[in-house]
Amino acid sequence: MKHFASTRDTDKGSRLDYWNEILGQTFPGMSVDAEKEINACRESVEVGEVRVTRLHSDRANIHRWRSAPPDPVCGRTIAHIQHQGASVTFETDRSTLLNAGDLVLGPPGRPYAVNISDRNVAVLIDFPSEFLGDSLPAEGKLIKKSKSVARLLDFALSLLNEDGEKLHDDADSEKCIEDVFLTLLSTCNEAAHPEEEEEDLLVCHRIFDFIDSSLHDNTLRTNIIAARLGVSPKQVQRVFAKLGMTPTQFIIQRRINLAAFLLRSSAFDGSVTCLAQDVGFYDAAHFCRLFRRTFGVTPTEYARTLSQR
C-alpha cells in the first residue's frame, strides 16, 4: 500500500503543523522544528512488515522521543540512508555525520535528533526491531557509502517507484521482499564468508541457466526454481537479494529483454499475444504495460520502428 503527503497541499501558515502530524503518524515520537512555511513531502510503501519512506524536506531539526519517553510498543528500527544533501544525527554519547550514500540505523529505544540540510532527501526503511540479529549493523553504527548501501537504496527506490503493477507475484512475495531487505542490510554490515560467496556463485549460475531455459513457463516461481535445482527457496532468494532484486523482478526483466530480442528478429509474426505467451506472460495487456515501462514504447511500436530503420 502506497501513501503520499505534501505540505504544498495545505496553507503556508499551517505547513509545519501539518508536517509534524504526518511524521508523527509515520514514525511515533517524531517531531520537527523548522520554518512555518516548510516545503516537504513524504512517499511511502508498505510490504509485509517493512515500510520504505522517501522524505524530501527543507532544512529542519528533527527529534524523536523529545517530549515523551520511548514507547516500547513501537518496537521498530529505522535504517536511514542519506540520498541527497547531508545530515547529522545526535545521540546522548555521540554524533554522526551522514553524506549522500551513507547509512545508519536509528536506535528505537533512545531519544535522538537529526539536523538535515536544505533540499534534503532521505530514504528510511523501518522494520520490527525483532528482525535485528548479529548479521545486521548495530544501532548507531555508520556505514559509509558503498556498493552494498547503493544496492539497498536501489531496491528501496524500486518499490517506491513502481506504479502499482504486480511485479512480485509469488505467493510469499511479501516475505521474499522482507528477506531481500534483511540480506542487503547484512551485506552493508560486512562481507559474506568466502565459502558462502563461492557456494552462492555456483548456485547463481545454475539458477540463471534454469531461468533462461524456462522463461516460456508462466508458472515459474521461486519455489519451482528451488525444487527443480534441489536447493532451498531461501537460498534462491539470497542469491537475488545480493543483486538487489527479488527472483520475480529478475524473471520479468529477462522476459522483457527476450521479447525485445524476438521483436528484432524475423521470428516475430506481428502477434503481440503470441509473443507474450512465448516469453511466459499469460496476460498480453500486462506484458505490454511492462514492455512500455522499460522501452518507452509498446511492442508493436518497437517492432515498427525497427522495420522502418
C-alpha positions as CSV (number, residue, x, y, z in Angstrom):
1,M,0.0,0.0,0.0
2,K,1.4,3.4,-1.0
3,H,0.9,6.8,0.7
4,F,1.8,10.3,-0.3
5,A,1.6,13.6,1.6
6,S,3.0,17.1,0.8
7,T,3.0,20.4,2.7
8,R,2.1,22.1,-0.6
9,D,-1.4,20.7,-0.1
10,T,-2.0,23.0,2.9
11,D,-1.9,26.7,3.7
12,K,1.6,28.1,4.2
13,G,1.0,29.1,7.8
14,S,-0.1,25.6,8.7
15,R,2.6,23.7,6.9
16,L,4.8,23.0,9.9
17,D,1.9,21.7,12.0
18,Y,0.8,19.5,9.1
19,W,4.3,18.1,8.6
20,N,4.6,17.3,12.3
21,E,1.3,15.5,12.1
22,I,2.4,13.5,9.1
23,L,5.8,12.5,10.6
24,G,4.3,11.7,14.0
25,Q,1.8,9.3,12.3
26,T,4.6,7.7,10.2
27,F,7.2,7.5,13.0
28,P,5.8,7.6,16.5
29,G,7.5,10.1,18.8
30,M,9.0,12.1,15.9
31,S,8.6,15.9,15.7
32,V,10.1,18.8,13.6
33,D,11.5,22.3,14.2
34,A,11.6,24.3,11.0
35,E,10.2,27.3,9.2
36,K,6.4,27.5,9.3
37,E,6.2,27.5,5.5
38,I,8.4,24.4,5.2
39,N,8.3,22.6,1.8
40,A,8.4,18.8,2.4
41,C,6.8,15.7,1.1
42,R,6.6,12.0,2.1
43,E,6.2,9.0,-0.1
44,S,5.9,5.6,1.5
45,V,5.1,2.0,0.6
46,E,4.4,-0.9,2.9
47,V,5.3,-4.5,2.1
48,G,4.7,-7.0,4.8
49,E,6.4,-5.9,8.0
50,V,8.7,-3.5,6.1
51,R,7.9,0.1,5.3
52,V,10.0,2.3,2.9
53,T,9.7,6.1,3.1
54,R,11.3,8.8,1.0
55,L,11.3,12.2,2.6
56,H,12.1,15.5,0.7
57,S,12.5,18.5,3.0
58,D,13.8,21.9,3.5
59,R,16.4,22.5,6.3
60,A,15.0,21.3,9.7
61,N,15.8,19.8,13.1
62,I,14.1,16.5,13.7
63,H,13.7,15.0,17.2
64,R,12.5,11.6,18.3
65,W,11.1,11.0,21.8
66,R,11.9,14.6,22.8
67,S,8.5,15.2,24.5
68,A,7.8,11.7,25.6
69,P,9.7,8.6,26.7
70,P,10.4,5.9,24.1
71,D,7.3,3.7,23.6
72,P,8.3,0.0,23.9
73,V,5.2,-0.9,22.0
74,C,6.6,0.9,18.9
75,G,9.4,-1.7,18.6
76,R,10.6,-0.6,15.1
77,T,14.1,0.2,13.9
78,I,14.8,2.8,11.2
79,A,17.6,2.4,8.7
80,H,18.4,5.9,7.5
81,I,20.0,6.3,4.1
82,Q,21.1,9.8,3.1
83,H,20.1,10.1,-0.6
84,Q,20.8,13.8,-1.3
85,G,22.2,16.5,1.0
86,A,23.6,15.8,4.4
87,S,22.5,15.3,8.0
88,V,23.9,15.0,11.5
89,T,22.4,12.5,14.0
90,F,22.8,13.4,17.7
91,E,22.6,10.9,20.5
92,T,23.5,11.2,24.1
93,D,27.0,10.0,23.7
94,R,27.9,10.7,20.0
95,S,27.1,12.5,16.8
96,T,27.2,11.1,13.3
97,L,27.6,12.9,10.0
98,L,25.8,11.4,7.0
99,N,26.7,12.4,3.5
100,A,24.9,11.2,0.3
101,G,25.2,7.4,0.2
102,D,25.8,6.8,3.9
103,L,23.6,4.6,6.1
104,V,22.9,4.5,9.9
105,L,20.4,2.6,12.0
106,G,18.5,4.8,14.4
107,P,18.0,3.5,17.9
108,P,14.3,2.6,18.5
109,G,14.6,2.8,22.3
110,R,16.6,6.0,22.9
111,P,15.9,9.7,22.2
112,Y,17.9,11.2,19.3
113,A,17.9,14.2,17.0
114,V,18.7,14.8,13.3
115,N,19.7,18.1,11.8
116,I,19.2,18.0,8.0
117,S,20.5,20.2,5.3
118,D,18.4,22.2,2.8
119,R,16.9,20.3,-0.2
120,N,17.4,17.1,1.8
121,V,16.3,13.7,0.5
122,A,16.5,10.6,2.8
123,V,15.2,7.1,2.4
124,L,14.1,5.4,5.6
125,I,13.4,1.7,5.9
126,D,11.7,0.8,9.1
127,F,11.0,-2.7,10.3
128,P,10.3,-4.6,13.5
129,S,13.3,-4.4,15.9
130,E,13.0,-8.2,16.5
131,F,14.4,-8.6,12.9
132,L,17.8,-7.3,14.2
133,G,20.4,-10.0,14.5
134,D,24.2,-10.4,14.7
135,S,24.5,-10.0,10.9
136,L,22.8,-6.6,10.8
137,P,24.5,-3.3,11.5
138,A,24.4,-2.2,15.1
139,E,22.2,0.7,16.1
140,G,24.0,4.0,15.6
141,K,26.8,2.4,13.5
142,L,27.7,4.5,10.4
143,I,28.1,2.6,7.2
144,K,29.9,4.7,4.7
145,K,28.9,5.0,1.0
146,S,29.5,1.6,-0.7
147,K,28.1,-0.7,-3.4
148,S,26.2,-2.6,-0.7
149,V,24.4,0.6,0.5
150,A,23.8,1.5,-3.1
151,R,22.1,-1.8,-3.8
152,L,19.9,-1.4,-0.7
153,L,18.9,2.1,-1.8
154,D,18.2,1.0,-5.4
155,F,15.9,-1.8,-4.1
156,A,14.1,0.5,-1.8
157,L,13.6,3.1,-4.6
158,S,12.4,0.3,-7.0
159,L,9.5,-0.4,-4.6
160,L,8.6,3.3,-4.2
161,N,8.8,3.9,-8.0
162,E,6.6,1.0,-9.1
163,D,3.3,2.3,-10.5
164,G,1.1,-0.4,-9.0
165,E,1.9,-3.2,-11.3
166,K,2.1,-6.6,-9.6
167,L,5.8,-7.3,-10.0
168,H,6.1,-9.6,-7.0
169,D,3.6,-12.3,-7.8
170,D,5.0,-15.2,-5.8
171,A,2.6,-16.5,-3.1
172,D,5.2,-15.5,-0.5
173,S,6.2,-12.2,-2.2
174,E,5.9,-10.1,1.0
175,K,8.2,-12.5,2.9
176,C,10.6,-12.6,0.0
177,I,10.9,-8.8,-0.1
178,E,11.4,-8.7,3.7
179,D,14.3,-11.2,3.3
180,V,15.8,-9.1,0.5
181,F,16.0,-6.1,2.8
182,L,17.5,-8.0,5.6
183,T,20.0,-9.7,3.3
184,L,21.0,-6.3,1.8
185,L,21.3,-4.8,5.3
186,S,23.6,-7.6,6.4
187,T,25.8,-7.2,3.3
188,C,26.1,-3.5,4.3
189,N,27.5,-4.6,7.6
190,E,30.2,-6.9,6.5
191,A,31.2,-9.1,3.6
192,A,29.9,-12.7,3.5
193,H,32.2,-15.5,4.3
194,P,34.3,-16.6,1.3
195,E,32.9,-20.2,1.3
196,E,29.3,-18.8,1.4
197,E,30.1,-16.5,-1.5
198,E,31.6,-19.3,-3.6
199,E,28.5,-21.5,-2.9
200,D,26.1,-18.7,-3.8
201,L,28.1,-18.1,-7.0
202,L,27.7,-21.7,-8.1
203,V,24.0,-21.7,-7.3
204,C,23.6,-18.4,-9.1
205,H,24.9,-19.8,-12.4
206,R,22.6,-22.8,-12.1
207,I,19.6,-20.6,-11.4
208,F,20.3,-18.2,-14.3
209,D,20.7,-21.1,-16.7
210,F,17.5,-22.7,-15.4
211,I,15.5,-19.4,-15.7
212,D,16.8,-18.7,-19.2
213,S,15.6,-22.2,-20.3
214,S,12.2,-21.9,-18.6
215,L,11.1,-18.3,-19.4
216,H,8.2,-19.7,-21.5
217,D,6.7,-21.3,-18.4
218,N,4.3,-18.7,-16.9
219,T,4.2,-20.7,-13.6
220,L,7.9,-20.1,-12.9
221,R,8.3,-19.1,-9.3
222,T,10.9,-19.2,-6.5
223,N,9.6,-22.5,-5.1
224,I,9.7,-24.1,-8.5
225,I,13.2,-23.0,-9.2
226,A,14.3,-24.3,-5.7
227,A,12.5,-27.6,-6.2
228,R,14.0,-28.2,-9.7
229,L,17.5,-27.4,-8.6
230,G,17.4,-29.1,-5.3
231,V,18.1,-26.0,-3.2
232,S,16.0,-24.1,-0.6
233,P,13.8,-21.2,-1.6
234,K,15.7,-19.2,1.0
235,Q,19.0,-19.8,-0.9
236,V,17.3,-18.7,-4.2
237,Q,16.1,-15.5,-2.6
238,R,19.5,-14.8,-1.1
239,V,21.2,-15.0,-4.5
240,F,18.9,-12.4,-5.9
241,A,18.9,-10.3,-2.7
242,K,22.6,-9.8,-3.2
243,L,21.8,-8.4,-6.6
244,G,19.3,-6.0,-5.1
245,M,16.1,-7.7,-6.5
246,T,13.6,-10.4,-6.0
247,P,13.5,-13.6,-8.2
248,T,10.3,-12.3,-9.8
249,Q,11.9,-9.0,-10.7
250,F,14.7,-10.8,-12.4
251,I,12.4,-13.2,-14.3
252,I,10.3,-10.3,-15.6
253,Q,13.4,-8.4,-16.7
254,R,14.7,-11.4,-18.6
255,R,11.3,-11.9,-20.3
256,I,11.1,-8.3,-21.4
257,N,14.6,-8.5,-22.8
258,L,13.9,-11.7,-24.6
259,A,10.7,-10.2,-26.1
260,A,12.8,-7.2,-27.4
261,F,15.2,-9.7,-28.9
262,L,12.4,-11.6,-30.7
263,L,10.9,-8.3,-31.9
264,R,14.3,-7.5,-33.5
265,S,14.4,-10.9,-35.2
266,S,12.5,-12.3,-38.2
267,A,10.7,-14.7,-35.8
268,F,8.1,-12.1,-34.9
269,D,4.9,-12.6,-36.9
270,G,3.1,-9.5,-35.7
271,S,1.0,-11.1,-32.9
272,V,1.7,-9.5,-29.6
273,T,-0.5,-12.0,-27.8
274,C,1.6,-14.9,-29.1
275,L,4.8,-13.1,-28.3
276,A,3.6,-12.5,-24.7
277,Q,2.8,-16.2,-24.3
278,D,6.1,-17.3,-25.9
279,V,8.1,-15.3,-23.2
280,G,5.9,-16.5,-20.3
281,F,3.2,-13.9,-19.8
282,Y,-0.3,-15.1,-19.6
283,D,-1.8,-11.6,-19.9
284,A,-0.8,-9.7,-23.1
285,A,-2.0,-6.4,-21.7
286,H,0.2,-6.8,-18.6
287,F,3.1,-7.7,-20.9
288,C,2.6,-4.5,-23.0
289,R,2.5,-2.3,-19.9
290,L,5.7,-3.7,-18.6
291,F,7.4,-3.5,-22.0
292,R,6.4,0.1,-22.4
293,R,7.7,0.9,-18.9
294,T,11.1,-0.5,-19.9
295,F,11.5,0.8,-23.5
296,G,9.1,3.7,-23.6
297,V,7.0,2.3,-26.5
298,T,4.6,-0.6,-27.0
299,P,5.9,-3.9,-28.5
300,T,4.1,-3.0,-31.8
301,E,5.7,0.5,-31.9
302,Y,9.1,-1.0,-31.1
303,A,8.8,-3.5,-34.0
304,R,7.5,-0.8,-36.4
305,T,10.4,1.5,-35.6
306,L,12.9,-1.3,-36.3
307,S,11.3,-2.2,-39.6
308,Q,11.4,1.5,-40.7
309,R,15.1,1.6,-39.9
